[in-house]
Amino acid sequence: MQVLKNKDGVIMKKRFIRALCFFFVLMTAFQLTAAASTNDIPYDSYTYWYNYSGKGRTPVYSKPIYSVSSVIDASSLSLKNAFGKITDVTVGKDGCIYILDGGASQLVALNPDNTVKFIAKTVLKNGAEIDFTGALGIYCDDKNIYVCNTEKGSVEILSLDGAYADEIKCPDSKLVPDDFKYRPIKLEKDSKGNYYVLCDGSYYGALLFSEKREFLGFYGSNDVQQTVLQTVEKLWNKLFMTDEKRSGKATALPYQFIDLCSPDGIFIYTCTGKTEKNIKSGQIRKLNPAGDDVLNADSVDFTDSGDGSISLDGRTQDLVSVAADNNGFIYTVDSAFGHIFIYDKNANTVGVFGCGTGEGTQAGSFKLPCAISVYNDKLFVADSNQNAITVFTLTEYGKNLLKAQSITLSGKYEDAKPYWDEVIKNDQNCQLAYAGLARYYYSVKEYKKALDYAKTGFDRDTYSLAFEKLRNEFIRNNFTPIILIFIAVVAAIIATAIIKKKKNIVLIKNKSVRFAVGTMLHPVDNFKDVKQKNMGSVPISTVFMLLFYISSVMKTTNGGFSYVYFDSSSFNAAFVFLQTVGLVLVWTVVNWAVCTLADGKGTLKQIYIVTNYSLLPLIISNFLYVIFTNILVTSELDFLNVFMTVMLLYTAIMLLLGLIEIHDISFSRAIITVILSIIGILLIVFIIALLIILIQQTYGFLSTIVIELFNNIKGL
């Protein structure tokens, strides 16, 4: 470090060094405090706070649901040889732990107290020794251990002491395709004794065997997810291509299951994991005996970008294993980020924890998790890179949370309340707790409290039910005044209409305003007058445009919670302004430019007037939307949707008729100009976005240069 010769410079240098030391000490103290505040939980623990119409979700800190109780590895077991590559873990009904080491060809069985029960490196099968090299899956029931010996193409059935008993071979059946490869990776049994075997590379679903190991067919494959273009192409091929040509076309195949489990022996939970398109929904399924998905989680977003403190780094979430307990809670582990997800039986996120993929240097973090198993209040997570099993135990907070949600989903809201109170006491970020308390208050007829808690807990169903009760109660208590007001309003409307007709009274005195409002009832005639008689008004058009903006803002900020949940933190009035006023202005300019090139006769002023006059149905519908959403409940949603759709179509029809009149063009040419105008708007948006990016990059470059110059001058 250069020491300045002048006295002031030396003093400044000393002050700088002191400040730097102080900052270092402060940051060290902060880190120690932060570490101490985690209660020795070295991993992230968070949940989601749903907001803005349910479309957005924000990760928020939560109390740990699970904590690390132990880590099982070769050292802790005092094994002479280290694990080669742990590929799976399962827990028997007696609490014994079975670790499959496909890398070192060994099956390690542990007693419930984590002492070694036996180690099997090979089994004697028909007089020959068979090892477990490359084996990927293990399952245990009350009689046998089942090893999916992937590379050997068989499922080895062992006794509980590790002796060979039998095997499940590749079925010799016409139902099995000729190109099918029998490479078992996972096995599960149901309550009837049927076997479900997953095979590597198989998109047909699981092989289903009877209790006597007779092949019954394939079970529950994923659906093929196709885009609109793929659907159109499929229809085109079916209609216009020969069978020979269709046979040469590539067929879209469903993604294979990579794991399955069945805690109750009735439903089969499956895990799909990472796909080429990184599908957000359907990664976790719950199949009934018929193979139908009953989880109803197609709208559930199973993807996750972490807790906000990590970046994606080009990684794609990869759910590699699934487990479930007898209460219907679903546990899955992500190998890309090292996170463990907990869902209830309705696929609601209960909590997320875990971290450290690529490092895994602390207990509770991972390098490459590959399997998860649940037994009572413990979770067992296998890491194929660390060659260790991390054992998590439910915390007191976790017990209360799972107990409360389980009781709530069973409909016993009063029994769940003490547990929810305890959850809220320890963690006010738990949105499930607010939803659970909302159901409790609804059950005891405290509808106002139910309304408040449901809004915080983002439980629209309970909110709608409570609101309906309060609305009906208000109507009952004020029935007579409501009827009288209704009769008075109807009578006033009828009287006004009669008097207006007899005395020829004009309700709207201003001619320009009357003309603009009347356009909604007589669009063709009025738009013709805009063209031929110059009847339109630019100031009134501008007022309509601003009303369009105001109504759009109110639609978002003042709509009823049953339909719209306003989140002030995510709302941007400027963005709404661009969506409304900005869109109208850009549309006016682009349509004028397109129609000028296409010999359209409409002027810029006429396009502006026609566009804004056409917005009147949409403006009215937006204001009525605000009123209706604060009156109607969820069960009345269809009526509102139909009304909004009709008014939107009415606006589109008015705009199209206006363009036909002012440009003096045919219907088909009007459609073409609309399409070209939309393309032009998209190009403008793209160019603006590109300019913003270039400006940001230029600013960053120039700021870097300025900082470097400043630092160099300072160092002289």
Secondary structure, DSSP 8 states (H G I E B T S, - for coil): ----SSHHHHHHHHHHHHHHHHHHHHHHHHHHHHHHHTTT--S-EEEEEEETTTTEEEEEE---SEEEEEEE-TTTTT-SS--S-EEEEEE-TTS-EEEEETTTTEEEEE-TTS-EEEEESEEEETTEEEE-TT--EEEE-SSEEEEEEGGGTEEEEEETTS-EEEEE-----TTS-TT----EEEEEE-TT--EEEEETT--S-EEEE-TT--EEEEE--------HHHHHHHHHHHHHS-HHHHHTS---------EEE-SSSSSEEEE----TT--SSSSEEEE-TTS-B-S--TT-------SSSS--TT----EEEEEE-TT--EEEEETTT--EEEE-TT--EEEEE-B-TTT--STTB-SSEEEEEEETTEEEEEETTTTEEEEEEE-HHHHHHHHHHHHHHTT-HHHHHHHHHHHHHH-TT-HHHHHHHHHHHHHTT-HHHHHHHHHHTT-HHHHHHHHHHHHHHHHHHTHHHHHHHHHHHHHHHHHHHHHHHHHT--S---HHHHHHHHTTT-HHHHHHHHHHT----HHHHHHHHHHHHHHHHHHHHSS-TTT----TTT--HHHHHIIIIIHHHHHHHHHHHHHHHTT----HHHHHHHHHHHTHHHHHHHHHHHHHHTT--GGGHHHHHHHHHHHHHHHHHHHHHHHHHHHT--HHHHHHHHHHHHHHHHHHHHHHHHHHHHHHHHHHHHHHHHHHHHHHHHH-
